[in-house]
Amino acid sequence: MAEPLLDVSDLTIALKIGARSINIVDGISFRIDPGGRLGVVGESGSGKSMIALALTGLLPNVMQLVSGSIRFQGEALELAPPARMRQIRGRDISLVFQEPATALNPVFTTGRQVSEVLREHEKISAREARNRTIELFRQVGIPAPERRISDYPHQMSGGMRQRVMIAMALACRPRLLIADEPTTALDATIQEQIIDLLAALQEETGVAVMLISHDLPLVAEFAEQVMVMYAGRVAEIAPADTIFEAAMHPYTRGLIACAIGLETGTSRLPTIEGQVPPPLQFPPGCRFASRCPHAAAQCAQSVPGLQPIGPQHVAACLRLDQMTKLEVAS
Ligand SMILES: Nc1ncnc2c1ncn2[C@@H]1O[C@H](COP(=O)(O)OP(=O)(O)OP(=O)(O)O)[C@@H](O)[C@H]1O
């Protein structure tokens, strides 16, 4: 098997509240191959963003990386000092966030902000940085790039600003691009354009992409592998092209039912009853148990481990046998 670009093993991140410590991300493992596309899905509060921040050394002070390893091109990022993480961030691993309006500085032109990223990581002249910025704007589909590099963020639409953010993220030809809800703040048609752009850039540049979203269909369309998270744990990891037929975890199946309901315009908005418990109320056993239609007594007590289901397919559920039977019976 080829060496993965990123190999995350048993990652645990805790929220410190006084003397208490709660695992917000609890023993997560996954890999991304060079040029691979991983989608991470889950509701708000499932810990998706904390993983992205841990990978880039940007965890907030209240969070602590308790255990696990993050190997990136063989380097142990969990041990890397902040100065090393600053080098890696933007150059080898870059991030695109949800809200380009707040991520861009309103007082500088968009072109200057992209040029600055280039000059921070590479020894190039202002002129060369300008030319590369124009080329990057063109690459991310910004029309008339020679003119648009002089635009301030407020002179651009949300979609164009997100293209600038992607240009900035790709400026130093990173090996891994993490896009955290990159389209959530955008209209549906623009969302599609941005995802298509990410797919095209991934193919063109060979950058690996980790796409984080609460939107399962969007992620499944883009990614090769989909990791479904619930309350800080992996519920299921499955190949994107089979997840709609082969999902085994009741939570993944709930997300699929919601997605299908939305698509077919079912009159009542389909939802999974209840909400992700807040960290202080995480139960001792399976964190999904209180919302799970298949939960049994054991689920409230025991933490389910990941079980192999098929090639590249694992799920963490104590009732997997039951789920198989249900599927066969239905
Ligand atoms: N600075 C913070 N202080 C305390 N708790 C936090 C902080 N940041 C995040 N959390 C908590 O950590 C958990 C995971 O948050 P995270 O942002 O990773 O979730 P998420 O899946 O990315 O959700 P969203 O889609 O809303 O960003 C949540 O329960 C959240 O309330």
The ligand as a MOL file (V3000), in Angstrom:
LIG
                    3D

  0  0  0     0  0            999 V3000
M  V30 BEGIN CTAB
M  V30 COUNTS 31 33 0 0 0
M  V30 BEGIN ATOM
M  V30 1 N -13.5160 27.6460 22.0090 0
M  V30 2 C -14.3340 26.6990 22.4530 0
M  V30 3 N -14.6370 26.6050 23.7690 0
M  V30 4 C -15.4350 25.6240 24.2230 0
M  V30 5 N -15.9930 24.6900 23.4560 0
M  V30 6 C -15.7690 24.7190 22.1580 0
M  V30 7 C -14.9130 25.7280 21.5730 0
M  V30 8 N -14.8740 25.5070 20.2490 0
M  V30 9 C -15.6600 24.4300 20.0150 0
M  V30 10 N -16.1910 23.9530 21.1560 0
M  V30 11 C -17.0430 22.7710 21.2770 0
M  V30 12 O -16.3700 21.6750 20.6770 0
M  V30 13 C -17.2850 20.8010 20.0240 0
M  V30 14 C -16.8120 20.5430 18.6300 0
M  V30 15 O -16.8170 21.7440 17.8930 0
M  V30 16 P -16.4950 21.8110 16.3460 0
M  V30 17 O -16.5140 23.2500 15.9530 0
M  V30 18 O -15.2900 21.0210 16.0290 0
M  V30 19 O -17.7470 21.0740 15.6930 0
M  V30 20 P -18.1610 21.0390 14.1800 0
M  V30 21 O -18.5710 19.6440 13.9060 0
M  V30 22 O -17.0920 21.6070 13.3250 0
M  V30 23 O -19.4190 21.9650 14.1830 0
M  V30 24 P -19.7330 23.2460 13.2810 0
M  V30 25 O -20.2020 22.6810 11.9790 0
M  V30 26 O -20.8130 23.9310 14.0520 0
M  V30 27 O -18.4610 24.0300 13.2000 0
M  V30 28 C -18.6460 21.4830 20.1120 0
M  V30 29 O -19.3820 20.8400 21.1340 0
M  V30 30 C -18.3390 22.9050 20.4880 0
M  V30 31 O -19.3710 23.4370 21.2740 0
M  V30 END ATOM
M  V30 BEGIN BOND
M  V30 1 1 1 2
M  V30 2 1 2 3
M  V30 3 2 2 7
M  V30 4 2 3 4
M  V30 5 1 4 5
M  V30 6 2 5 6
M  V30 7 1 6 7
M  V30 8 1 6 10
M  V30 9 1 7 8
M  V30 10 2 8 9
M  V30 11 1 9 10
M  V30 12 1 10 11
M  V30 13 1 11 12
M  V30 14 1 11 30
M  V30 15 1 12 13
M  V30 16 1 13 14
M  V30 17 1 13 28
M  V30 18 1 14 15
M  V30 19 1 15 16
M  V30 20 2 16 17
M  V30 21 1 16 18
M  V30 22 1 16 19
M  V30 23 1 19 20
M  V30 24 2 20 21
M  V30 25 1 20 22
M  V30 26 1 20 23
M  V30 27 1 23 24
M  V30 28 2 24 25
M  V30 29 1 24 26
M  V30 30 1 24 27
M  V30 31 1 28 29
M  V30 32 1 28 30
M  V30 33 1 30 31
M  V30 END BOND
M  V30 END CTAB
M  END
